[in-house]
Amino acid sequence: MNTTTAAHIDRSERNVGIDIGKSTLDVCIFELDVYLQYPNATEGIRELIKKLSRYKLTRILVEATGGYERGLVEACAERELPVIIVQPTQVRQFGKAQGVFVKTDKIDSRLIAQFGAILKPEPRPLNSKKVRYIRDLLSRKRQLNEMRTQELNRQHKAPSILTATHKRLLKVLDKEIESINKLLAKAVSEVTEWQRTYEILSSVPGVGDGVTFTLLGELPELGQLSPRKIAALCGLAPYNRDSGIMKGRRRIKGGRAPIRTVLYMAMLSAIQCNPIMKKFYKKLVEQGKHKKVALTACMRKMVTILNAMVRDNCEWQAN
């Protein structure tokens, strides 16, 4: 470790990095230079939590792995331990900046802990079990819709002799999507603190239950942030690409992809039935904007409007 890095580390803290594997959990308590390994299973997680509870921890960092981290994260939250989920790309870029190019589970756990010790991300409370259930349903619905789109594309290119098999599978997928929609409606109706927000969002022409459920589940910050920040969270804030005298084209990137996807689909409907968005879209196109650029601008305008409506506790007004 170089002296510059060492100078930024508070040795009174206790930062834990955990490299998540399918079958193992590699653990590093950074300031104590302690390494542990446990099975990534119920009993192993229980033993690890018991061990970590002996320390006064500042933060526990785990990488998002697409699901393998879930059992550990939920167990930490239940014991009120300061767990933080970080993105693997952030840790990898941090490692490169530190000159770490070797990759082993032990090195990765230390790197994750060092990331926490230097950058000091703040722990955030985990969503309730009911909200996690709703997000799982939303994720499954996205998967089913993707499968349905893929099957429709195959059907368009398939010979007529195979039409029946495509139709049967599409029928099954439609039935599953309908079932998920019913479960979502029931689950959302049981979250009492969401009911007013649901009424506000549903009052907007072009915003159906699919968009509303996604915003409730994936964007809890709605109504609490500035227009610029809420647009950035949705991946709708344009970023500069300038260097010297060169002025590059502004592009959107990052943010929460599920929200951006449903807003795009909603905007295709809103520019037809929502008078405000229809007028705004038409104005941009008449000014020479590409249709996709105009749609993106409409999405950004819509999410800032929704943010203000929730903030001010008011339903849609056409004027």
Rosetta silent file (secondary structure, phi, psi, omega in degrees, C-alpha in Angstrom):
SEQUENCE: MNTTTAAHIDRSERNVGIDIGKSTLDVCIFELDVYLQYPNATEGIRELIKKLSRYKLTRILVEATGGYERGLVEACAERELPVIIVQPTQVRQFGKAQGVFVKTDKIDSRLIAQFGAILKPEPRPLNSKKVRYIRDLLSRKRQLNEMRTQELNRQHKAPSILTATHKRLLKVLDKEIESINKLLAKAVSEVTEWQRTYEILSSVPGVGDGVTFTLLGELPELGQLSPRKIAALCGLAPYNRDSGIMKGRRRIKGGRAPIRTVLYMAMLSAIQCNPIMKKFYKKLVEQGKHKKVALTACMRKMVTILNAMVRDNCEWQAN
SCORE:     score description
SCORE:     0.000 S_00000001
   1 L     0.000  133.789 -179.263    0.000    0.000    0.000 S_00000001
   2 L   -78.187  165.444 -175.135    1.413    3.422   -0.866 S_00000001
   3 H   -68.559  -31.767  178.035    1.786    6.209    1.721 S_00000001
   4 H   -63.780  -44.654  178.523   -0.891    8.358    0.104 S_00000001
   5 H   -64.220  -45.210 -178.154   -3.441    5.578    0.431 S_00000001
   6 H   -60.236  -33.429 -177.850   -2.369    4.781    4.009 S_00000001
   7 H   -67.959  -21.169 -177.644   -2.824    8.417    5.024 S_00000001
   8 L   -92.758    1.405 -175.155   -6.508    8.281    4.099 S_00000001
   9 L   -99.347  127.238  176.531   -7.311    5.240    6.258 S_00000001
  10 L   -90.689  108.392 -175.610   -8.860    5.680    9.703 S_00000001
  11 L   -71.656   -9.363  176.482   -7.487    2.785   11.764 S_00000001
  12 L   -81.144  -12.940  178.745  -10.252    3.219   14.351 S_00000001
  13 L   -82.266  166.729  174.000  -12.785    2.011   11.766 S_00000001
  14 L  -132.469   99.956 -179.903  -13.612   -1.614   10.983 S_00000001
  15 E  -103.909  126.991 -178.214  -14.284   -2.170    7.277 S_00000001
  16 E  -112.295  127.896  173.823  -15.204   -5.667    6.143 S_00000001
  17 E  -110.787  133.643 -178.644  -14.982   -6.777    2.521 S_00000001
  18 E  -126.078  117.661  174.883  -16.705   -9.992    1.461 S_00000001
  19 E   -87.578  118.817 -174.333  -16.056  -11.629   -1.898 S_00000001
  20 E   -91.586  123.477  172.227  -19.207  -13.575   -2.772 S_00000001
  21 L  -116.577  169.754  179.462  -18.887  -16.898   -4.541 S_00000001
  22 L   -61.685  -35.623 -175.624  -21.496  -19.478   -5.416 S_00000001
  23 L  -118.108  -15.165 -176.924  -20.245  -21.775   -2.652 S_00000001
  24 E  -133.887  158.323  174.214  -17.932  -19.656   -0.451 S_00000001
  25 E  -121.719  112.680  177.169  -17.691  -16.297    1.302 S_00000001
  26 E   -97.967  125.200 -168.250  -14.157  -14.876    1.534 S_00000001
  27 E  -120.889  137.983  174.417  -13.946  -12.227    4.237 S_00000001
  28 E  -131.471  123.233  169.901  -11.357   -9.561    5.058 S_00000001
  29 E   -94.316  103.086 -162.617  -11.459   -7.268    8.111 S_00000001
  30 H   -59.729  -53.826 -173.227   -9.212   -4.617    6.596 S_00000001
  31 H   -67.932  -23.346  179.671   -7.807   -2.689    9.572 S_00000001
  32 H   -96.978   -7.173 -177.800   -7.042   -5.914   11.507 S_00000001
  33 L    55.345   43.526 -179.662   -5.665   -7.745    8.459 S_00000001
  34 E  -105.351  134.701  178.765   -7.896  -10.720    9.343 S_00000001
  35 E  -121.196  136.786 -178.814   -9.051  -13.201    6.677 S_00000001
  36 E  -136.658  159.665  173.831  -11.907  -15.682    7.061 S_00000001
  37 E  -143.587  134.539 -179.633  -13.788  -18.089    4.827 S_00000001
  38 E  -136.549  155.162  174.484  -17.267  -19.560    5.275 S_00000001
  39 E   -67.609  141.511  176.287  -19.640  -21.605    3.096 S_00000001
  40 L   -84.000   69.974 -179.869  -22.212  -19.508    1.242 S_00000001
  41 L  -146.816  169.673 -174.308  -25.074  -21.460    2.806 S_00000001
  42 H   -51.947  -50.055 -177.506  -27.486  -20.928    5.690 S_00000001
  43 H   -66.971  -41.150  178.828  -25.219  -22.410    8.356 S_00000001
  44 H   -63.357  -41.944  178.335  -22.100  -20.671    7.013 S_00000001
  45 H   -64.030  -41.351  178.975  -23.871  -17.296    6.908 S_00000001
  46 H   -60.568  -43.417  179.810  -25.118  -17.809   10.466 S_00000001
  47 H   -66.921  -39.764  178.918  -21.571  -18.520   11.697 S_00000001
  48 H   -64.129  -44.612  178.979  -20.164  -15.512    9.808 S_00000001
  49 H   -61.090  -41.029  178.243  -22.797  -13.154   11.258 S_00000001
  50 H   -61.046  -42.251  178.997  -22.030  -14.496   14.718 S_00000001
  51 H   -65.862  -47.746 -177.116  -18.316  -13.814   14.175 S_00000001
  52 H   -66.238  -29.786 -178.524  -18.821  -10.305   12.757 S_00000001
  53 L   -65.757  -14.255  178.725  -21.192   -9.346   15.569 S_00000001
  54 L   -76.184  -18.211 -177.870  -18.233   -9.497   17.980 S_00000001
  55 L  -101.625  154.495  171.113  -16.701   -6.426   16.328 S_00000001
  56 L   -90.513   94.577 -170.090  -17.870   -2.827   16.292 S_00000001
  57 L   -88.689  142.644  174.906  -18.108   -2.582   12.504 S_00000001
  58 L   -85.164  -45.990  177.831  -18.160    0.605   10.439 S_00000001
  59 E  -160.878  148.725  173.778  -19.371   -1.014    7.232 S_00000001
  60 E  -116.290  120.557 -177.625  -19.650   -4.423    5.552 S_00000001
  61 E  -109.957  130.608  174.831  -19.205   -4.291    1.782 S_00000001
  62 E  -130.127  148.185  177.683  -20.323   -7.009   -0.616 S_00000001
  63 E   -83.909  145.953  172.047  -20.355   -6.957   -4.405 S_00000001
  64 L   -69.653  125.458 -176.515  -23.586   -7.344   -6.347 S_00000001
  65 L  -122.629    9.948 -179.720  -23.427  -10.807   -7.915 S_00000001
  66 L    85.965   11.759  175.317  -26.909  -11.205   -9.360 S_00000001
  67 L   138.587  -27.203 -177.821  -28.345  -13.031   -6.345 S_00000001
  68 L   -65.489  -20.722 -179.086  -25.618  -15.013   -4.594 S_00000001
  69 L   -87.302   -8.235 -169.116  -25.204  -12.171   -2.087 S_00000001
  70 H   -61.834  -46.792 -177.969  -28.871  -12.010   -1.124 S_00000001
  71 H   -59.008  -43.615  179.819  -28.872  -14.461    1.791 S_00000001
  72 H   -66.620  -44.930 -177.675  -25.911  -12.745    3.447 S_00000001
  73 H   -61.808  -44.379 -179.613  -27.237   -9.211    2.881 S_00000001
  74 H   -66.753  -36.595  177.716  -30.653  -10.046    4.339 S_00000001
  75 H   -65.860  -40.141  177.263  -29.053  -11.778    7.340 S_00000001
  76 H   -63.430  -42.673 -178.945  -26.881   -8.692    7.991 S_00000001
  77 H   -64.039  -39.157  179.621  -29.910   -6.414    7.733 S_00000001
  78 H   -64.336  -32.072  177.307  -31.874   -8.533   10.212 S_00000001
  79 L   -91.375    7.192  178.450  -29.021   -8.173   12.735 S_00000001
  80 L    58.670   37.800  173.843  -28.817   -4.420   11.931 S_00000001
  81 L   -87.474  147.438 -172.917  -25.246   -4.690   10.678 S_00000001
  82 L   -78.442   74.532 -176.241  -24.078   -1.841    8.355 S_00000001
  83 E   -88.364  141.879  179.787  -24.125   -3.755    5.060 S_00000001
  84 E  -134.330  131.772  174.998  -23.539   -2.025    1.702 S_00000001
  85 E   -96.473  125.101 -179.702  -23.888   -3.522   -1.780 S_00000001
  86 E  -116.505  155.102 -179.378  -21.322   -2.128   -4.237 S_00000001
  87 L   -81.316  134.488 -178.746  -21.043   -2.562   -7.988 S_00000001
  88 H   -55.536  -36.768 -179.229  -18.221   -4.867   -9.195 S_00000001
  89 H   -63.580  -35.974  178.545  -17.123   -2.358  -11.857 S_00000001
  90 H   -63.641  -44.760 -178.736  -16.531    0.300   -9.183 S_00000001
  91 H   -67.334  -40.264 -179.202  -14.329   -2.044   -7.149 S_00000001
  92 H   -65.068  -41.506  177.789  -12.432   -3.240  -10.236 S_00000001
  93 H   -66.362  -37.262  176.388  -11.727    0.334  -11.360 S_00000001
  94 H   -62.430  -42.470  179.232  -10.649    1.184   -7.816 S_00000001
  95 H   -61.596  -43.101  178.136   -8.300   -1.815   -7.873 S_00000001
  96 H   -62.464  -38.408  178.294   -6.723   -0.695  -11.134 S_00000001
  97 H   -65.437  -28.335  177.981   -6.198    2.772   -9.652 S_00000001
  98 L   -86.459   -4.833 -179.008   -4.395    1.096   -6.728 S_00000001
  99 L    83.147   21.042  179.955   -2.257   -0.941   -9.123 S_00000001
 100 L   -98.604  112.482  179.990   -3.929   -4.237   -8.236 S_00000001
 101 L  -117.596  -13.882  177.206   -4.262   -6.464  -11.312 S_00000001
 102 L   -76.851  143.752 -178.405   -3.970   -9.909   -9.685 S_00000001
 103 L  -129.295  113.794  167.524   -7.304  -11.570   -8.942 S_00000001
 104 L  -138.029  166.053 -178.997   -7.940  -14.169   -6.239 S_00000001
 105 H   -61.884  -39.300 -179.422  -10.814  -14.470   -3.779 S_00000001
 106 H   -67.289  -44.431  178.958   -8.574  -13.374   -0.887 S_00000001
 107 H   -64.421  -40.846 -179.482   -7.214  -10.376   -2.793 S_00000001
 108 H   -62.622  -41.365 -179.513  -10.724   -9.420   -3.927 S_00000001
 109 H   -63.962  -39.473  177.779  -12.071   -9.454   -0.353 S_00000001
 110 H   -66.758  -40.869 -179.201   -9.230   -7.165    0.764 S_00000001
 111 H   -63.423  -40.840  178.240   -9.770   -4.852   -2.202 S_00000001
 112 H   -63.217  -43.788  178.683  -13.486   -4.557   -1.401 S_00000001
 113 H   -64.619  -39.802  178.996  -12.694   -3.743    2.239 S_00000001
 114 H   -65.579  -37.942  174.993  -10.047   -1.194    1.165 S_00000001
 115 H   -54.496  -45.364  179.139  -12.601    0.397   -1.174 S_00000001
 116 H   -68.398  -39.388 -177.785  -14.821    0.970    1.875 S_00000001
 117 H   -65.851  -33.901 -176.368  -11.973    2.226    4.075 S_00000001
 118 H   -91.257  -46.213 -175.528  -10.886    4.878    1.563 S_00000001
 119 H   -88.439  -19.284  173.467  -14.098    5.953   -0.184 S_00000001
 120 L    51.956   56.759  174.315  -16.349    5.493    2.892 S_00000001
 121 L   -64.885  147.611 -177.024  -19.739    4.800    1.243 S_00000001
 122 L   -87.915  133.227  174.766  -22.674    5.306    3.606 S_00000001
 123 L   -64.301  142.647  176.411  -24.796    2.307    4.647 S_00000001
 124 L  -123.051  143.867 -179.031  -28.439    2.546    3.585 S_00000001
 125 L   -62.567  141.684  178.190  -31.335    0.644    5.157 S_00000001
 126 L   -74.291  146.435  176.351  -32.438   -2.445    3.236 S_00000001
 127 L   -58.989  153.816  177.583  -35.929   -2.440    1.752 S_00000001
 128 L   -64.531  163.586 -179.222  -38.624   -4.204    3.746 S_00000001
 129 H   -59.885  -36.836 -179.175  -39.434   -7.835    2.974 S_00000001
 130 H   -67.530  -40.448  179.044  -42.662   -6.758    1.233 S_00000001
 131 H   -68.569  -38.630  176.948  -40.837   -4.273   -1.014 S_00000001
 132 H   -62.235  -37.831  177.474  -38.196   -6.889   -1.855 S_00000001
 133 H   -63.101  -43.243  178.963  -40.999   -9.252   -2.837 S_00000001
 134 H   -63.955  -40.839  178.912  -42.496   -6.609   -5.154 S_00000001
 135 H   -66.519  -33.871  175.695  -39.100   -5.980   -6.759 S_00000001
 136 H   -64.925  -41.231  177.887  -38.701   -9.727   -7.308 S_00000001
 137 H   -63.885  -41.775  178.670  -42.088   -9.789   -9.060 S_00000001
 138 H   -62.404  -41.062  178.521  -41.076   -6.824  -11.225 S_00000001
 139 H   -63.136  -43.160  179.414  -37.833   -8.574  -12.139 S_00000001
 140 H   -65.557  -37.859  178.296  -39.700  -11.735  -13.087 S_00000001
 141 H   -63.279  -40.320  177.179  -42.164   -9.762  -15.181 S_00000001
 142 H   -62.194  -41.650  178.788  -39.273   -8.169  -17.096 S_00000001
 143 H   -61.660  -44.594 -179.297  -37.806  -11.611  -17.753 S_00000001
 144 H   -65.200  -40.556  178.587  -41.128  -12.930  -19.048 S_00000001
 145 H   -64.866  -37.671  176.326  -41.630   -9.894  -21.288 S_00000001
 146 H   -64.253  -42.021  177.968  -38.137  -10.362  -22.732 S_00000001
 147 H   -63.009  -39.426 -179.856  -38.900  -14.029  -23.402 S_00000001
 148 H   -65.808  -42.517  178.053  -42.172  -13.047  -25.071 S_00000001
 149 H   -62.135  -43.401  178.768  -40.418  -10.507  -27.305 S_00000001
 150 H   -61.866  -40.792 -178.808  -37.793  -13.082  -28.288 S_00000001
 151 H   -69.512  -37.016  175.842  -40.475  -15.636  -29.130 S_00000001
 152 H   -62.559  -41.242  178.272  -42.423  -13.120  -31.216 S_00000001
 153 H   -63.592  -39.724  177.510  -39.248  -12.345  -33.170 S_00000001
 154 H   -65.518  -39.306 -178.530  -38.679  -16.055  -33.767 S_00000001
 155 H   -62.890  -39.100 -179.009  -42.284  -16.488  -34.882 S_00000001
 156 H   -63.764  -29.993 -176.413  -41.954  -13.745  -37.494 S_00000001
 157 H   -99.765   -7.071 -175.210  -38.963  -15.516  -39.071 S_00000001
 158 L   -83.357  154.256  175.065  -40.146  -19.118  -38.644 S_00000001
 159 L   -67.753  154.396 -175.206  -41.826  -21.201  -41.380 S_00000001
 160 H   -59.929  -24.680 -178.607  -45.612  -21.502  -41.181 S_00000001
 161 H   -65.882  -19.739 -179.297  -45.370  -25.170  -40.209 S_00000001
 162 H   -99.876    3.354 -176.504  -44.008  -24.061  -36.796 S_00000001
 163 H   -55.615  -42.480 -176.162  -46.659  -21.412  -36.117 S_00000001
 164 H   -60.309  -42.584 -178.156  -48.609  -23.625  -33.716 S_00000001
 165 H   -67.706  -36.186  176.154  -45.655  -24.238  -31.390 S_00000001
 166 H   -65.712  -41.851 -179.456  -44.855  -20.523  -31.195 S_00000001
 167 H   -63.476  -39.505  179.775  -48.495  -19.711  -30.423 S_00000001
 168 H   -63.235  -43.814 -179.738  -48.609  -22.301  -27.633 S_00000001
 169 H   -67.582  -40.537  178.008  -45.513  -20.883  -25.960 S_00000001
 170 H   -62.137  -36.009  178.429  -46.758  -17.299  -26.326 S_00000001
 171 H   -64.364  -41.741  178.206  -50.034  -18.340  -24.715 S_00000001
 172 H   -63.661  -44.234 -179.472  -48.144  -19.779  -21.736 S_00000001
 173 H   -64.355  -41.529  177.680  -46.042  -16.608  -21.398 S_00000001
 174 H   -60.458  -40.107  179.807  -49.132  -14.383  -21.592 S_00000001
 175 H   -65.608  -42.030  179.394  -50.744  -16.425  -18.837 S_00000001
 176 H   -65.850  -40.985  179.007  -47.662  -16.133  -16.621 S_00000001
 177 H   -63.900  -41.217  177.647  -47.435  -12.356  -17.191 S_00000001
 178 H   -62.120  -40.314  178.733  -51.114  -11.982  -16.303 S_00000001
 179 H   -64.160  -42.557  178.188  -50.512  -13.985  -13.118 S_00000001
 180 H   -63.338  -40.423  179.078  -47.559  -11.778  -12.158 S_00000001
 181 H   -59.898  -40.565  178.867  -49.655   -8.656  -12.771 S_00000001
 182 H   -65.971  -41.993  178.128  -52.319   -9.920  -10.342 S_00000001
 183 H   -64.154  -39.720  178.455  -49.700  -10.685   -7.699 S_00000001
 184 H   -62.957  -47.161 -179.300  -48.178   -7.227   -8.183 S_00000001
 185 H   -59.186  -42.484  179.645  -51.523   -5.458   -7.845 S_00000001
 186 H   -66.422  -45.109 -177.797  -52.269   -7.372   -4.638 S_00000001
 187 H   -65.120  -42.888 -179.523  -48.803   -6.794   -3.162 S_00000001
 188 H   -65.646  -38.514 -179.608  -48.792   -3.045   -3.943 S_00000001
 189 H   -64.301  -21.125 -179.090  -52.283   -2.613   -2.460 S_00000001
 190 L   -87.944   -8.089  176.543  -50.970   -4.031    0.826 S_00000001
 191 L   -94.247   93.979 -171.167  -48.242   -1.363    1.172 S_00000001
 192 H   -60.588  -34.731 -177.258  -50.345    1.346    2.788 S_00000001
 193 H   -70.874   -9.213  179.193  -47.670    4.070    2.574 S_00000001
 194 H   -94.521  -10.897 -168.414  -47.696    3.728   -1.233 S_00000001
 195 H   -63.001  -42.455  179.054  -51.393    4.245   -1.791 S_00000001
 196 H   -66.394  -41.856  177.806  -51.364    8.026   -2.149 S_00000001
 197 H   -62.423  -39.477  177.583  -48.337    7.895   -4.451 S_00000001
 198 H   -60.015  -43.776  179.655  -50.088    5.218   -6.514 S_00000001
 199 H   -63.157  -40.972 -179.461  -53.131    7.499   -6.912 S_00000001
 200 H   -64.435  -49.219 -177.743  -50.934   10.427   -7.959 S_00000001
 201 H   -66.088  -38.324 -177.900  -48.966    8.458  -10.562 S_00000001
 202 H   -70.186  -16.113 -179.097  -52.066    6.715  -11.936 S_00000001
 203 L   -77.106   -9.994 -176.170  -53.745   10.069  -12.578 S_00000001
 204 L   -86.432  124.282  176.534  -51.280   10.838  -15.399 S_00000001
 205 L   -59.609  129.776 -179.749  -52.498    9.968  -18.931 S_00000001
 206 L    95.721   -8.648  178.196  -50.176    7.386  -20.457 S_00000001
 207 L  -106.164  104.683 -179.378  -48.900    6.089  -17.098 S_00000001
 208 L   -96.538 -171.339 -177.619  -50.385    2.670  -16.437 S_00000001
 209 H   -63.579  -33.646  179.886  -49.891    0.136  -13.676 S_00000001
 210 H   -59.230  -45.798  178.580  -46.718   -1.236  -15.261 S_00000001
 211 H   -69.117  -44.700 -177.021  -44.969    2.132  -14.972 S_00000001
 212 H   -60.766  -47.417 -179.577  -46.525    2.909  -11.587 S_00000001
 213 H   -62.362  -40.168 -179.736  -45.506   -0.398  -10.013 S_00000001
 214 H   -65.710  -42.869  179.035  -41.960   -0.047  -11.372 S_00000001
 215 H   -65.296  -39.424  178.825  -41.581    3.497  -10.035 S_00000001
 216 H   -64.372  -42.118 -175.832  -42.925    2.477   -6.628 S_00000001
 217 H   -82.815  -35.362 -171.894  -40.608   -0.509   -6.393 S_00000001
 218 H  -104.545  -11.437 -176.289  -37.472    0.755   -8.132 S_00000001
 219 L  -133.858   65.732  179.658  -37.517    4.509   -7.416 S_00000001
 220 L   -64.455  -16.533 -179.526  -38.315    5.146   -3.719 S_00000001
 221 L   -76.471   -6.410 -177.011  -36.495    8.504   -4.027 S_00000001
 222 L   -56.539  127.705 -179.692  -39.336    9.902   -6.202 S_00000001
 223 L    91.544   -4.954 -175.586  -40.530   13.206   -4.751 S_00000001
 224 L  -115.287   -9.228 -175.830  -37.456   13.626   -2.532 S_00000001
 225 L  -117.939  167.910  176.242  -34.758   14.728   -4.982 S_00000001
 226 L   -71.226  160.263  177.893  -34.109   17.646   -7.340 S_00000001
 227 H   -54.735  -41.551 -179.162  -35.154   17.318  -11.006 S_00000001
 228 H   -63.917  -43.517 -177.614  -31.514   16.888  -12.076 S_00000001
 229 H   -70.558  -38.570 -178.765  -30.827   14.131   -9.538 S_00000001
 230 H   -69.114  -36.058  176.328  -34.027   12.213  -10.229 S_00000001
 231 H   -65.190  -39.151  178.733  -33.288   12.316  -13.979 S_00000001
 232 H   -65.484  -39.870  178.659  -29.765   11.012  -13.317 S_00000001
 233 H   -61.825  -32.623  179.833  -31.131    8.139  -11.203 S_00000001
 234 L   -86.541   -0.631 -178.620  -33.339    7.132  -14.131 S_00000001
 235 L    73.429   30.171 -176.464  -30.417    7.341  -16.561 S_00000001
 236 L  -117.206    9.514  178.339  -31.980   10.293  -18.378 S_00000001
 237 L   -91.522  125.991  179.756  -29.452   13.035  -17.588 S_00000001
 238 E   -73.418  138.136  179.108  -27.267   13.992  -20.601 S_00000001
 239 E  -111.276  140.673 -179.815  -23.507   13.909  -20.010 S_00000001
 240 L   -71.722  150.208  171.700  -20.983   16.129  -21.784 S_00000001
 241 L  -134.389   71.223 -175.938  -18.247   14.726  -24.045 S_00000001
 242 E  -113.076  146.787  175.273  -16.042   17.772  -24.528 S_00000001
 243 E  -153.834  116.165 -177.697  -12.277   18.056  -24.910 S_00000001
 244 L    61.866 -125.645 -179.886  -10.496   21.308  -25.804 S_00000001
 245 L   -88.251   -7.606 -179.839  -12.365   22.926  -28.669 S_00000001
 246 E   -78.986  126.466  176.912  -14.189   19.697  -29.501 S_00000001
 247 E  -111.640  104.127 -176.857  -17.809   19.678  -28.341 S_00000001
 248 L   -79.633  167.656  178.414  -19.127   16.126  -28.396 S_00000001
 249 L   -73.395  133.686  177.934  -22.706   14.982  -28.579 S_00000001
 250 L   -71.065  137.805 -179.519  -24.432   14.756  -25.184 S_00000001
 251 E  -134.648  149.664  173.525  -25.499   11.237  -24.281 S_00000001
 252 E   -90.300  149.901  176.961  -27.484    9.629  -21.503 S_00000001
 253 L  -164.565  166.260  178.183  -25.974    6.705  -19.617 S_00000001
 254 L    72.442 -156.518  179.303  -26.035    4.875  -16.304 S_00000001
 255 L    75.422 -170.934 -176.328  -28.995    5.041  -13.967 S_00000001
 256 L   -96.321  105.229 -173.084  -31.582    2.349  -13.320 S_00000001
 257 H   -57.540  -40.594 -179.637  -32.254    0.554  -16.571 S_00000001
 258 H   -58.573  -36.461  179.974  -35.674   -0.948  -15.603 S_00000001
 259 H   -69.161  -44.394 -179.379  -37.073    2.538  -14.989 S_00000001
 260 H   -61.373  -37.841 -179.253  -35.722    3.894  -18.255 S_00000001
 261 H   -65.414  -47.995 -177.860  -37.224    0.946  -20.147 S_00000001
 262 H   -69.731  -32.440  177.218  -40.755    1.328  -18.754 S_00000001
 263 H   -66.784  -36.044  177.833  -40.651    5.105  -19.214 S_00000001
 264 H   -62.920  -46.590  179.548  -39.723    4.603  -22.862 S_00000001
 265 H   -64.794  -38.996  179.386  -42.697    2.271  -23.391 S_00000001
 266 H   -65.845  -35.700 -177.375  -44.979    4.641  -21.496 S_00000001
 267 H   -69.719  -30.420  175.717  -43.845    7.594  -23.592 S_00000001
 268 H   -60.207  -32.841  176.712  -44.813    5.809  -26.809 S_00000001
 269 H   -82.559  -41.426 -174.397  -48.345    5.850  -25.417 S_00000001
 270 H   -63.928  -34.471 -179.276  -48.171    9.276  -23.737 S_00000001
 271 H   -72.122   -6.420  175.079  -47.246   11.164  -26.943 S_00000001
 272 H   -99.412  -37.465 -171.277  -50.529    9.868  -28.364 S_00000001
 273 H  -116.027  -12.115 -179.908  -52.903   10.378  -25.412 S_00000001
 274 L  -100.810  113.626 -173.434  -51.259   12.905  -23.072 S_00000001
 275 H   -60.392  -36.801 -179.127  -51.837   16.446  -24.432 S_00000001
 276 H   -66.513  -49.239 -177.378  -48.830   17.970  -22.633 S_00000001
 277 H   -71.017  -33.867  177.915  -46.343   15.326  -23.772 S_00000001
 278 H   -62.890  -44.375 -179.863  -47.854   15.186  -27.265 S_00000001
 279 H   -66.328  -42.018 -179.176  -47.396   18.937  -27.709 S_00000001
 280 H   -65.560  -43.248  179.538  -43.836   18.850  -26.301 S_00000001
 281 H   -63.586  -45.243 -178.895  -42.818   15.922  -28.525 S_00000001
 282 H   -62.561  -39.198  179.687  -44.301   17.548  -31.645 S_00000001
 283 H   -63.200  -43.010 -179.551  -42.484   20.799  -30.881 S_00000001
 284 H   -65.606  -42.059 -179.806  -39.106   19.029  -30.578 S_00000001
 285 H   -65.016  -40.268  179.076  -39.584   17.091  -33.816 S_00000001
 286 H   -65.651  -25.784  177.605  -40.566   20.285  -35.651 S_00000001
 287 L   -80.578   -2.351  177.094  -37.333   21.865  -34.387 S_00000001
 288 L   100.059    6.548  178.857  -35.415   19.107  -36.159 S_00000001
 289 L   -70.972  142.141  173.671  -34.724   16.788  -33.248 S_00000001
 290 L   -61.992  146.052 -175.065  -34.370   13.098  -34.040 S_00000001
 291 H   -58.699  -38.296  179.044  -37.471   11.206  -32.888 S_00000001
 292 H   -68.973  -34.831  176.822  -35.509    9.111  -30.352 S_00000001
 293 H   -66.182  -41.772  178.303  -33.880   12.261  -28.975 S_00000001
 294 H   -63.599  -41.280  177.893  -37.319   13.848  -28.681 S_00000001
 295 H   -62.148  -42.422  179.575  -38.657   10.742  -26.909 S_00000001
 296 H   -62.913  -41.351  177.673  -35.770   10.827  -24.444 S_00000001
 297 H   -63.065  -38.819  177.341  -36.432   14.505  -23.716 S_00000001
 298 H   -65.476  -39.595  177.633  -40.098   13.657  -23.130 S_00000001
 299 H   -61.341  -43.421  179.913  -39.107   10.848  -20.747 S_00000001
 300 H   -65.368  -41.147  178.291  -36.934   13.272  -18.787 S_00000001
 301 H   -63.832  -41.769 -178.987  -39.728   15.850  -18.692 S_00000001
 302 H   -62.802  -45.313 -176.722  -42.226   13.202  -17.563 S_00000001
 303 H   -68.750  -31.698  176.724  -40.093   11.925  -14.690 S_00000001
 304 H   -71.690  -33.732  175.404  -39.444   15.472  -13.442 S_00000001
 305 H   -65.957  -46.880  178.885  -43.193   16.168  -13.577 S_00000001
 306 H   -60.978  -39.351  178.270  -43.932   12.966  -11.646 S_00000001
 307 H   -60.918  -43.741 -179.973  -41.248   13.889   -9.122 S_00000001
 308 H   -68.766  -37.617  179.253  -42.858   17.302   -8.562 S_00000001
 309 H   -63.008  -45.023  179.191  -46.354   15.801   -8.301 S_00000001
 310 H   -67.242  -40.685  178.522  -45.304   13.343   -5.606 S_00000001
 311 H   -59.821  -43.191 -176.161  -43.326   16.051   -3.805 S_00000001
 312 H   -91.819   -0.080  178.853  -46.319   18.423   -3.807 S_00000001
 313 L    55.865   46.943  179.950  -48.903   15.659   -3.200 S_00000001
 314 L  -131.263  145.557 -179.800  -51.017   16.714   -6.189 S_00000001
 315 L   -85.715  173.139 -175.016  -52.601   14.742   -9.004 S_00000001
 316 L   -61.589  134.801  173.161  -52.311   15.439  -12.738 S_00000001
 317 L  -129.656  122.761 -172.554  -53.699   18.721  -14.049 S_00000001
 318 L   -61.120  -23.204 -177.409  -53.782   19.205  -17.789 S_00000001
 319 L   -94.628    0.000    0.000  -53.017   22.930  -17.480 S_00000001
